Amino acid sequence: MASKEGGEKNKGSQGAGDNKEKRRKESILDLSKYLEKSIRVKFAGGREAAGILKGYDPLLNLVLDNTTEYLRDPDDPYKLLDDTRALGLVVCRGTSVVLICPMDGMEAIPNPFIAQE
């Protein structure tokens, strides 16, 4: 009798496992509205790039076309220069993506935490 109860408990836990397996992993972001539109991406380590979003996956791997990288100041790695370089078609690894924003409607503002001169 005890073994029968143990078997029923195992069935219950297996059923819960099946439900977890049936659930499909979904992306945190819905990037479909940005397909074929210009976006700007910030990466871990400070790099920034802008391009036209051609594709993505649930892991946030991105495919950008007509990509431009914004170069940083060699003396101050947190400061962006006005210089850019063209990269063309780029595949961005999702683990290094920190921020994604659309280019239309984006406006740069001064940092409120830095004393203005």
PLY file of the C-alpha trace (Angstrom):
ply
format ascii 1.0
element vertex 117
property float x
property float y
property float z
element edge 116
property int vertex1
property int vertex2
end_header
0.00 0.00 0.00
2.80 2.43 0.81
4.43 1.85 -2.57
1.16 2.64 -4.33
0.92 6.02 -2.59
4.53 6.77 -3.48
3.74 5.96 -7.11
0.80 8.34 -7.10
2.98 11.11 -5.70
5.49 10.57 -8.47
2.73 10.76 -11.07
1.66 14.11 -9.68
5.16 15.52 -9.81
5.69 14.19 -13.35
2.48 15.88 -14.48
3.77 19.22 -13.16
7.03 18.63 -15.02
5.13 18.02 -18.26
3.37 21.37 -17.89
6.70 23.15 -17.52
8.07 21.43 -20.61
5.00 22.35 -22.64
5.38 26.05 -21.80
7.31 27.82 -24.52
10.00 30.27 -23.53
9.06 33.76 -24.60
11.23 36.81 -25.02
11.01 39.57 -22.44
10.73 42.18 -25.20
8.46 42.28 -28.22
10.84 43.59 -30.86
8.48 42.84 -33.77
7.29 46.47 -33.80
10.90 47.59 -34.42
11.59 45.28 -37.38
12.81 47.22 -40.44
13.22 50.32 -38.24
16.33 52.06 -37.01
17.35 51.22 -33.43
20.27 52.05 -31.17
21.87 49.35 -29.05
24.16 49.68 -26.03
26.39 46.75 -25.12
28.11 45.58 -21.97
31.54 47.18 -21.98
30.25 50.52 -23.25
30.03 50.06 -27.02
27.10 51.60 -28.87
25.78 50.93 -32.34
22.80 51.91 -34.46
21.26 50.11 -37.42
18.12 48.74 -39.00
16.71 45.74 -37.12
16.40 42.85 -39.57
15.83 39.99 -37.13
16.01 38.76 -33.54
15.39 35.68 -31.42
14.13 35.00 -27.85
17.70 35.23 -26.50
17.90 38.82 -27.81
20.45 38.01 -30.50
20.00 40.80 -33.05
20.69 41.19 -36.75
21.33 44.81 -37.73
21.89 46.18 -41.23
23.60 49.45 -42.22
25.14 49.45 -38.75
27.18 52.36 -37.47
29.35 52.12 -34.35
29.80 55.21 -32.19
33.46 55.51 -31.19
34.55 56.33 -27.65
37.21 58.70 -26.35
40.42 56.71 -25.65
41.11 58.85 -22.54
37.56 58.59 -21.14
35.85 55.31 -22.17
32.44 56.58 -20.96
32.48 59.57 -23.31
31.30 59.13 -26.89
33.00 61.01 -29.69
31.33 62.46 -32.77
33.32 59.93 -34.83
31.58 56.83 -36.16
32.55 53.88 -38.31
30.38 51.88 -40.68
30.06 48.16 -39.89
27.38 47.03 -42.37
25.49 43.82 -41.54
26.09 42.76 -37.92
24.93 39.92 -35.66
24.84 41.09 -32.03
25.04 38.48 -29.31
22.12 38.79 -26.92
24.14 38.21 -23.74
26.02 41.48 -24.30
22.97 43.63 -25.14
22.20 46.07 -22.32
19.77 48.54 -23.89
17.70 48.79 -27.07
15.92 51.99 -28.06
14.26 53.24 -31.25
16.09 56.03 -33.07
12.91 57.93 -33.91
11.71 59.77 -30.85
15.09 59.47 -29.10
16.58 62.64 -27.68
19.91 63.01 -25.90
19.72 64.99 -22.66
22.57 66.25 -20.47
23.44 64.11 -17.46
21.69 65.69 -14.44
24.21 64.18 -12.01
27.25 65.94 -13.50
27.87 69.52 -12.44
27.16 71.76 -15.45
29.84 74.30 -16.32
0 1
1 2
2 3
3 4
4 5
5 6
6 7
7 8
8 9
9 10
10 11
11 12
12 13
13 14
14 15
15 16
16 17
17 18
18 19
19 20
20 21
21 22
22 23
23 24
24 25
25 26
26 27
27 28
28 29
29 30
30 31
31 32
32 33
33 34
34 35
35 36
36 37
37 38
38 39
39 40
40 41
41 42
42 43
43 44
44 45
45 46
46 47
47 48
48 49
49 50
50 51
51 52
52 53
53 54
54 55
55 56
56 57
57 58
58 59
59 60
60 61
61 62
62 63
63 64
64 65
65 66
66 67
67 68
68 69
69 70
70 71
71 72
72 73
73 74
74 75
75 76
76 77
77 78
78 79
79 80
80 81
81 82
82 83
83 84
84 85
85 86
86 87
87 88
88 89
89 90
90 91
91 92
92 93
93 94
94 95
95 96
96 97
97 98
98 99
99 100
100 101
101 102
102 103
103 104
104 105
105 106
106 107
107 108
108 109
109 110
110 111
111 112
112 113
113 114
114 115
115 116
